[in-house]
Amino acid sequence: RKEIYTYEAPWCIYSLNWSVRRDKPFRLAVGSFIEEYCNKVQIVELNDEKQEFVKVTEFDHPYPATKIMWLPDKGTRRLDLLGTSGDYMRIWEVKDGNVVLVHTLTNSKRTDYCAPLTSFDWNDDDPRILGTSSIDTTCTIWDVETQQSLTQLIAHDKEVYDIAFAQDTNVFASVGADGSVRMFDRRSLDHSTIMYES
């Protein structure tokens, strides 16, 4: 086996994520950065015979995906899901070389406007739970199965750049343009703990 593998995409790469499924140990999702509405996501896998990464499939994505993440499930009993953030939070199912959009998560009551999402994180302990961060200063915690928002809160004074769950289904942190990292507990959202401030 080679120690270094390369893959050259046909466009600038903006986001990527490794699959953690046991049956797909060398699989990546790779998102484009094309300065147009129509962008791309490719799924690439290591081909053992060729000893190189090859494209398995490609699908269109509105705007560049600000983050791509496979469902954090090492087993194979759950659906093979891929999440992307951008104008909305989208959940895609990958099956037999095809990719199908299964959920579009949005809090917007208006269909003509949505605040772009900067990032998201899937909860490792309970993959039904997903958190998103947005330029509108909010973080939203979602139940993916019901496609419902469990909670939405104003997390920062300015844009929220990223969100990450702790080793728990209730505790998460966010970082924002206000220069702070804040920790939240879903059981007590009336306050947050400022972990860092610049």
N, C-alpha and C positions, 0 to 999 in steps of 0.2 A: 504493500500500500504506500502511495505517495504521502508525504507529510503536508504538502501545500497544494491546495486545489484553487483554481480560479474560475470565475464565471464573468463573462462580459455581456452586460445587458445592452440592448439597442438604444438606450436612453440613459440620462442621468438617474442614478438611484437615490431615492429620498428616504425610504424606510425599508426595514426587513426584520424578519423574525424566524428563529429556528423552530421547527416542530419538535415537541417532546414525546410524541407517541412512540411506543416501543417498536411498532411495525413500520415506522417511517423515520429511522434515526438520522438520515442525512437529507432532510428536506427543508427548504427555505421558501418563504413567501417574500417577494421582492417588489417594492412599489416604485413607480416612476416619478420623476419631476419634470413634467412637460408644461410649459407656460401656456396651457390651453385648458378648456373645460374637460376634454376627454383625456384621461390618463390611463395607465395600465397597471395591473398587478400580474406578476408571473409566479408560478409555482415551479421550482426547480429541484431536482433530486440528483444525488450522486449515482451515476451509472457505473457499476463495478467493472463491467467489461471494458468500457472506454476509459475508465479512470478519470472521468470529468463530470462536472455538473451539466445536466441537460434540462431544457425546458419541457415540463410535463403538460402545462396548459397556461393560458393567458386569458385575462378577462378585463373588460373596460371598467374604469372607476372614475366617478365624477371628481374632478380636481385631484391634486396629489393626496395620497393617504398620509395623514400626519403621523399615524402610527399603525402598524400591522402587528397582530398577535394571534397565534394559534391558541385554541382552548387549552388551558394548562392541565391536561389529563394524560398521564403516561400510559394508561390502559387503552383498550380498544372497544370498550362496551358502549361508550357515548358516541354521539355523532361526531364526525370529523369537521369541526367548526373553525372558522377563521374570522377574526374581527378586524374592521378597519374604521378609522375615524377620519373625518374631514368635514364636509358640510353637515353630515349626519353620522350617527353611529350605525354601522351596517354589520350584520352577521351573515356570513356565507357558509354554505355546506359544500364540502369537497367530497365527491363520490365518483369513482370510476373515471377519473380524468376530467370530470365536468364540475363546474362551480355554479351554484345556484344561490341567489339572494333569498334568505329566509326571513330576515327581520330588518326593519329600519326603525331605529329608536330616535324619537324626537319629543321634546317638551313643548315645541312651538305650537301655539294655537293657530298661527297664521301659516298658510302653506307657501306663501311667497317669500318668506324670510326665515332664516335660522342663524343663530350665532355659531360661527365655526367652532368645531372642537379641536383642541390642541393635542389631546392625548387621551388615553384610557388605560385601565388596568383590570384584568380579570382576577377574581379572587381565587387563590390556589386551593383554599380549604373548601369553598363552595362555588364551583364554576357557574352556578346559576346567577351569581352576583357579579356585577361589573360596574366600575365607576368611570365617569367621564369628566374631563376638565374643559373649560371653554374660555373664549376671549371675553365673554359677558360677565366675568368674575365668579362664575358658579362652578360647583361640582355637583354631579348628579349620580346617585346610586340607583342602579337598575336591577330588576328581576328579569333576566333574559327570557325565561320561559313564558312569563305572562306579558312581557314587553311593556311593563309598567314601571314608572319611576317610584322607587321606595322612599326616596327623599331627595330634595334639591336644596342647596344652601349657598348663600353668598359666602365664598371661602376667603376672598382677598379683596383689597381695595382696587386692584387693577386686574388685568388678564391673569388667568390661571394657566400656567405652562404645562404642568404635569401632575399626575396623581398616582399613588402607589399604596396598595394594601399592605398591612403588617401580616404577621402569621396569625391571622384572626379574621373573622368575618365582619367584625364591627369597627376595627381601628384602621384608619387610613391617613395618609399625609398628602399635602399638596404644596406646590411651590408656585409663586406668582411674581408678576412684574413689579410688585411692591417691595420685592427684595426679601420676602420672608418664606420660611418653611413652617407650615402649620400642621398640627396633628389633631384629628377629630375622632370622636367615639360616637358611633351611631346611636348608642343608648343614652347619650347626653349631648345633644347638639346645640345646647344653649350657649356653649363656650368652646373655644379651641385653645390648644397649648402652642405658643410660638416657640418652636424648637431652634430657630435661627433667624436672625434679622441683620441685614447689611445696612 
